Amino acid sequence: AVERRQRRDFRLFMSSHICNELGGSITYVALPLMAVLTLDASAMQAGLLSAAEHAAFLLLGLPAGAWVDRMRKRRVMMAADLARTVLLTALPVAWLLDLHSMPLLYVVALLLGCARLFGDVADQSYLPALIGKESLIAGNSKLETVRSGAEFAGPGVAGFLVQLLGAPGTLAGQAVTSLVSVVLLGRIGAREEKPEPAPRRHLLRDVREGLSYVLSHRILRLIALNTAAVNLFLSAVMALEVLFLTRTVGLPPAAVGWVLTTATIGSVLAATAADRVTRAVGAARLTWLSLLVTMPFGLLLPLADTDWRIGLFVLGSLVQSAGVTLYNICQVTYRQTVCPPHLLGRMTATMRFLVWGVLPL
């Protein structure tokens, strides 16, 4: 009975994940499209909108973990989803009343980023208590499959919905998916222990404790450095991919789109097989082998041309993305396993701050 209830709770949790990941992927495309199509936003304004979406991770990344550790994680996730529902409803309402503007979009984008930050930190901190540490590899593999699938399908679905409903209508639809996620999380039956109160603790001291824990833990420190280096490398590659494929290789836009989707296919395949691969190889060994074996395939990317050699780019992207996905599943599971429960929020927030802080570079 306990196992059956645990499986039911995880299905509800994963269904909530599907709503959030697909909805987030669609919103990521629909929000700038609303700026361009309804407000004729310039390139600079579109860039500021994107910066507003990501600003929360730099501004609140560390304190978010301290706050999450003081609260029940499921309630934080539900509050984040409710905030998304309100924010995504506000934009189409403002459009209907002819009150929408770029400053409003900037504020909504910033607040959506805050909701995502708190929801993500609570999400990773909640999973070990929900399914137990012995099931984390399987659980993280399924969640990564959802994320990769949403990343693959999201932009295409967003384009179709914006064409059909318009950008404001599409955002209204995503408000509904966020509300559905709240309902799904509310139906989880597992009882979550209330964090012990710490009346005399200060926020900065809590933040420092989380940062100190990560930096003093040899393996976590290595994971942070390694992940930051991978993020820096991949963000540089992604920034140049479209330019390389269009100007150097000479591919038409449609072909560029198809070529770039291969990376997401690699992620989906790797996430689906991660549990079996981990059992065969071992989680600790796979954490390092996944990158050691797959990253050299990035050397195939600049060899691409319009003939059969475009297959080299496809192969390199597919293998690299598969390796990164396996690595992420293993390192996230390790972090969730070794970290004390009362530090999970701060550890997660600190790691995200350290490894995502290099992306603007």
N, C-alpha and C positions, 0 to 999 in steps of 0.2 A: 504493500500500500504506500509506503514511504517513497519507494522508487517511482511508482506510477505518478504520485503527486509531484515529485521532483521533475519528471519528464514533462508533465503538463505545465508546470511553472516555466520550464525552460522554453517550451513551445510558445507560450505567451510572450516571454521575454524576446525570443527571436522574431516573432511576428511584429512586436513593437520596433525591433531593429529594422525590419524590412520597411515599415512605414517611414522611419526616420532617415534611413540611408537613401532610399529611392526619392523621398520627398526632398531631402537635402540636395541631392544631385540635380533634381529638376529645378529647385529654387536657385541653385548656383548659376543656372543658365537663364532662367526666366527673369530674375531680378535685373541684371544688366540689360536684357532685352526690353524690359519695361522702361528703363531709363532712355534707351536709344529710340524706341518706337513711339513712346508717348511724350517724351520731353526733349527729343532730339539732342541727347547728350553728346558732348564732344569726347575725343579720345582721352583727354586729361580728366574729365569728369568720370568717365568709365573707370579709369585707373584709380581715382580717389574712392570710388564706390568699392572696388575690390580691396583697397587698403583698409577701408572701414570694416569690411567683413572679417579681416584677419587681425585687426588691431587688438582685439580682446586677449589673444594668446600672449602678446607681449606685455600688455598693460596689467592684466589680471591673472596671468598664467600661474604665478607662484602663490598668491593669496587664495586663489580658487581652491587649491588642494587643502589648505588649512581650514577653510570654511566647510568644505565637503566632509572632512573628517569629523566635524562637530555635529553632523546631521545624519539622519537616516538616508541612505543612498537612493532608495526607491522613491522617496518623497522628492529628492532633488531632481531626479529624472522626470518625474511627473510635473514638477513646477517648471522645468525647462521646456517641456512639451506644451504646457499651457501658455507659457510666454510666447513660444513660436506661433501658437494658434492665434493669439491676440495680435501679434505683430503682422502676420501674414494676412489677417482679416483687415487690418487698418489700411493697407495699401489700396486694395480694390475699392474700399469704401471712400477713401480720399479721392480716388480717380473718379468715382461716380459723382461726387460732390464738387468736382473740379478744384480740389484743394491739394492735389499731389504736386510735389516739387522736388528738386534735387536735394535740398537740405533735409527734407523728410526722408528720402531714400537713404541718405547717409546715416541718419539717426537709426532708422530701422535696421540697416545692414550692420551697424555697430552692435545694436542690442541682440540681433540674431546671432552674431558671433559670440556674445556673452552667454546666451542660452546654450549654444553648441558647446562652448568650453565647459560649463558646469555639468551639462548632460553627459559629455564624453568622459570627464574625470569620474563622475559618479558611476557611470556604466561599467568601466573597467574595475572600479573598486568593489562593485556589487557582485560581479560574477563569481568569485571564489566562494562567497557565502551561499550563493544560490545553488550551485551544482557540486561544490566540493572540489578540493585541489586535485584529486585524482582524475577528475573528468575535464580538467581545464584545456588540455590539448584538443580533445574532441569538440568542446564547446567553442573555443577560439577559432578552430577550423571552420565550423559552421557559420560563425559570425563573420569571418573573413570572406567566406563564399558569398554571403549576402552583400557585403560591402563591395566586393569586386563586381558582382552582377549588377548592382545599382550603378556603379561607375561606368559599366559597359552600356547599360540600357538607358540610363538617365538622360544624357544629352539628346539622344534620338527621340525619346518620349517627350522631353521638354519642347523640342522643335515642333513636333506634331501637335502638342497641346496648345502651344502659342499660336500656331497657324489656325487651329480650330476654335479656340476660346479667347485668344488674345492673351497678352502677358498678365493683365489684372485678373482675368478669369482663371488662369493657370495657378497664380499665387493663392487665390481663394480655394482652389482644390487642394493645395498643399496644406492650407490651414485645417481642412477636414482630416487629412491623414495624420496631422499632429494630434488632433483631438482623439482620433481612433487609438493612437499610441498611448494616450493617457488612460483610456478605458482598459486597454490590454494590460498595462502595468498595474492598474488598480485591481485586476482580477487575480494577480499572483497571490497564492495562498501562503507562501513561506513567510514565517515571522522573522523580522529583522531586529536584531538586538539594538537597543538605543545606546549610542556612544556614551561613555562615561563623561559626566560634566566636568569641566575644568574651569572653575570660576575665576581663578587668578592667572590664567594663561593669557598672554598677549599675542596678538596676531603675528607680529614680527618674530617673536620667539618661536612660534609654531612653524612659520615659514623657514626660519633658520634651521630648525630641527629636521625638516624634510630635506632641505638642501644638503645639510651635513650628512644625513643618512645615505643619500645617493653618492655623494663624493667620497665618503669614507669606505664605502663598500666596493672592494676591488672589482668584482664582476660587473656590478651595475655601472661603475665608472667607465669600464671598458666598453660596455654596451652603449652608453651615452656617447662616447667619443666615436665609436664605430658607426652608429646610426647617424650622427651628425655629419660625418664624412660622406656616407652614402647619400644622404639627403642633399648635401651641397653638390655632389657630382651629378646626381640625377636631375636636380633642378636646373643645373647649367645645360645638361643635354636636352631637357624638355623645352627650355627656352629657345634652343636653336633648331629643333627638329623640323618645324614647319618651314622655317626659312631655308634650311638645307634641302628639304624634299622639293620645294617649289622652285627655288632659284638655281641651286646647284644640280640637282637631279632632273628637274624640269617636269615634275608630275603635275597633272591637273588637280584642282581642289578635291574632287570626289575621290580620286585615287589616294590622295594624302590622308583623307579621313579613313579609308579602309585599311591603309597600312598602319596607321596609329592605333586602330582598334585591336591589333594583334597583341599589343602589350597587355591589354585588359583580359584578353582570352587566356594568356599565360597565367595571369593572377587567378582567374576562376578555376582553371585546371589544377593549379598548385594547391589552392585552398581546399578543393574537393578531395585531393589525395593526401593532404598533410597528415591526417591521423594515421593512415597506413604507413606512410613513409617514416614518420616519427617512430612508430613501433619497430620498424625494421632497422633503422639506423641509430636511433637514440636521440633524445631531444637536445642534449648538450652538444653532441657531435654535429648534429644537423644545423645548429645555430651558426656554427662557423663554416661548415662545409657548404651550406647553401649559397653563401656569397663567394667563397673561395673558388667554387666550381663555375658559378654562373656569371660573375662580373667580367671575366675576360671576354665573354661573348660580345661585350660592348665594343670591342675593337672591330667587329664586323660592320658596324653602322656606317662609318665613313666610306666603306667600299661599295656602297650602293650605286646603281645606275639604272637607266630605264629598261635595260634588258633583264636577263635572268638574275643579274646581281642585286636587283631589288629584293630578291629572296633572302639575301644576306642580312639586309636591314630587318626584315620580318623575323628571321630566325634569332638575330641578336636581341631584338626587343622582347620577343616571346620568352626566351630563356632567362633574360635578365629580370623581367617582371615576375616570373615564376620563382626565381631565387629570392627576390626581395620579399615576396609573400610568405614563403616558407620561413625565412629569417624572422619576419615580424611576428608570425604565430608563435614561434619558439621563444623569442626573447620576451614577448609580452607574458606568455605563460610562466616563464622563469621568474619574472618580476613579481607576478601575482602570487607565486608559490613561496618565495623567500621572504617577502615583506610582511612584517607584523600587521594584523588587521587595522590597528589604530593609526597606522602610517600610510595605508594604501592610497588615500586621496592625495596626500602631500607627495608621496613618491611618484605617483602617476603624473601629477601636475608639474613636478620638477623635471621629470624625464621629458615631457612634452615641451617644456620651456627650453630645455637645453638642446633638444634635437630638432625642433622646429624653428628655433631662433636664427638658424643659418639660412633659412629659405629666402628672406629678402635680399641676401647677398648675391 
